[in-house]
Amino acid sequence: MKTARGVMRLMDKKVEPPQPLLRAPNGEPFPLGYRWLREHGLVGLRPWMFLDDADEAWRLRGEFVREVASPNRCPIRDLLPFAQRKDRDELAGFVVEGGKLTQEVALVHLSFKGRPERDRELLLKRFTDIWEFAKEALLEDARDWANEEALLRIQRQK
């Protein structure tokens, strides 16, 4: 009987959605533009989804660092991912220089092999900030995905 009541109490509780990831693991806040978009409710725009799991962002950061290790010639050596494209192995992240987050966003393609990539370019594009990324990647990619069938699927999921 206690178990049934416990289950009923759990069912009555409001389940909160995940909180947006707004800080780096060291506590440093993400750039203002990113926090602004997230606080206004942006969680992604298909095919892009923002990362809310700090452990997942940290895992993806580690994979990037492994893949750009020598002998790879990628000019960016560290980034903190904030979004993942769901149909490809692409990430968007803030470039980290000297242990500090910058405004710059890098769009990268990972192999997920866990080792340095020798002959493949990982860096697809660099953006000055989140706003340029949103305009040139997020919105452009979403435009490619916008169709009546996809809209119906989204509406059914609500």
C-alpha positions as CSV (number, residue, x, y, z in Angstrom):
1,M,0.0,0.0,0.0
2,K,2.8,2.4,0.8
3,T,4.3,1.7,-2.6
4,A,1.1,2.6,-4.4
5,R,0.8,5.9,-2.4
6,G,4.5,6.7,-3.2
7,V,3.8,6.1,-6.9
8,M,0.8,8.4,-6.7
9,R,2.8,11.1,-5.1
10,L,5.4,10.8,-7.8
11,M,2.8,11.1,-10.5
12,D,1.4,14.3,-8.9
13,K,4.8,16.0,-8.8
14,K,5.6,18.4,-11.6
15,V,8.5,17.3,-13.7
16,E,10.8,20.2,-14.5
17,P,12.4,20.4,-17.9
18,P,16.2,20.2,-18.0
19,Q,17.9,23.5,-17.2
20,P,19.9,25.1,-20.0
21,L,23.6,24.7,-19.8
22,L,24.7,28.3,-19.3
23,R,28.1,27.9,-17.6
24,A,31.4,26.1,-18.4
25,P,32.5,23.4,-16.0
26,N,34.8,25.9,-14.3
27,G,31.8,28.1,-13.6
28,E,32.6,30.7,-16.2
29,P,29.4,31.9,-17.9
30,F,28.8,31.2,-21.5
31,P,28.9,34.3,-23.8
32,L,26.0,36.8,-23.3
33,G,24.4,36.1,-26.7
34,Y,24.1,32.4,-26.0
35,R,22.6,33.0,-22.5
36,W,20.2,35.5,-24.0
37,L,18.9,33.0,-26.6
38,R,18.6,30.2,-24.0
39,E,16.8,32.4,-21.5
40,H,14.3,33.2,-24.2
41,G,13.5,29.5,-24.5
42,L,15.6,28.5,-27.6
43,V,16.4,24.8,-27.2
44,G,17.4,24.3,-30.8
45,L,16.2,24.5,-34.3
46,R,16.1,21.4,-36.3
47,P,18.5,19.9,-37.2
48,W,20.4,21.6,-34.3
49,M,19.8,20.9,-30.6
50,F,21.5,22.7,-27.8
51,L,23.2,20.6,-25.2
52,D,21.7,20.7,-21.7
53,D,23.8,17.9,-20.2
54,A,27.1,19.2,-18.9
55,D,28.6,15.7,-18.8
56,E,27.7,15.2,-22.5
57,A,29.2,18.6,-23.4
58,W,32.4,17.7,-21.5
59,R,32.6,14.3,-23.2
60,L,32.2,15.9,-26.7
61,R,34.9,18.4,-25.7
62,G,37.3,15.6,-24.8
63,E,36.6,13.9,-28.1
64,F,37.4,17.1,-30.0
65,V,40.6,17.6,-28.1
66,R,41.7,14.0,-28.9
67,E,40.9,14.4,-32.6
68,V,42.8,17.7,-33.0
69,A,45.9,16.4,-31.1
70,S,49.2,16.3,-33.1
71,P,49.7,15.6,-36.0
72,N,46.3,17.2,-36.8
73,R,46.8,20.8,-38.1
74,C,43.5,22.2,-36.9
75,P,44.1,25.8,-35.8
76,I,41.6,25.4,-32.9
77,R,42.8,23.1,-30.1
78,D,40.0,23.4,-27.7
79,L,36.3,24.2,-27.7
80,L,33.3,23.8,-25.5
81,P,30.3,22.3,-27.5
82,F,26.9,23.9,-27.0
83,A,25.0,22.4,-29.9
84,Q,24.9,19.2,-31.9
85,R,23.5,18.6,-35.3
86,K,21.4,15.5,-35.0
87,D,21.7,14.2,-38.6
88,R,25.5,14.5,-38.8
89,D,28.5,14.3,-36.5
90,E,28.7,18.1,-36.3
91,L,29.1,20.2,-33.3
92,A,29.1,23.9,-32.6
93,G,31.1,25.2,-29.7
94,F,32.8,28.2,-28.2
95,V,36.5,28.3,-28.9
96,V,38.6,28.0,-25.7
97,E,41.9,29.9,-25.7
98,G,44.2,29.9,-22.7
99,G,41.6,28.1,-20.7
100,K,39.0,30.9,-21.2
101,L,35.8,30.8,-23.4
102,T,35.8,33.2,-26.3
103,Q,32.9,34.6,-28.2
104,E,34.1,32.8,-31.3
105,V,32.1,29.7,-32.4
106,A,33.6,26.8,-34.4
107,L,31.6,24.4,-36.4
108,V,33.4,21.0,-36.5
109,H,32.9,17.5,-37.8
110,L,34.1,14.7,-35.5
111,S,34.9,11.1,-36.4
112,F,34.4,9.7,-32.9
113,K,37.4,7.5,-33.3
114,G,39.0,8.8,-30.0
115,R,42.3,9.5,-31.6
116,P,44.1,12.2,-33.6
117,E,42.8,12.7,-37.2
118,R,45.7,12.8,-39.6
119,D,44.3,13.5,-43.0
120,R,40.9,15.0,-42.3
121,E,39.9,18.6,-41.7
122,L,37.7,18.8,-38.6
123,L,37.1,22.5,-38.7
124,L,34.2,23.3,-41.1
125,K,33.7,27.0,-40.3
126,R,34.4,29.8,-37.8
127,F,32.0,32.4,-36.7
128,T,32.8,35.6,-34.8
129,D,30.0,34.9,-32.3
130,I,26.7,33.1,-31.5
131,W,24.8,35.6,-33.6
132,E,26.7,34.9,-36.7
133,F,26.4,31.2,-36.1
134,A,22.6,31.5,-35.6
135,K,22.3,33.5,-38.9
136,E,24.6,31.5,-41.1
137,A,24.2,28.0,-39.8
138,L,21.3,27.5,-37.4
139,L,18.7,29.4,-39.5
140,E,20.1,28.3,-42.9
141,D,20.1,24.6,-41.9
142,A,16.6,25.0,-40.4
143,R,15.4,26.5,-43.7
144,D,16.5,23.3,-45.4
145,W,14.5,21.2,-43.0
146,A,11.3,23.2,-43.1
147,N,8.5,21.4,-44.9
148,E,4.9,20.4,-44.2
149,E,5.7,16.8,-43.3
150,A,8.3,17.9,-40.7
151,L,5.9,20.5,-39.3
152,L,3.2,17.8,-38.8
153,R,5.7,15.6,-37.0
154,I,6.6,18.4,-34.6
155,Q,3.0,19.2,-34.0
156,R,2.2,15.6,-33.2
157,Q,5.0,15.4,-30.6
158,K,3.4,18.2,-28.5
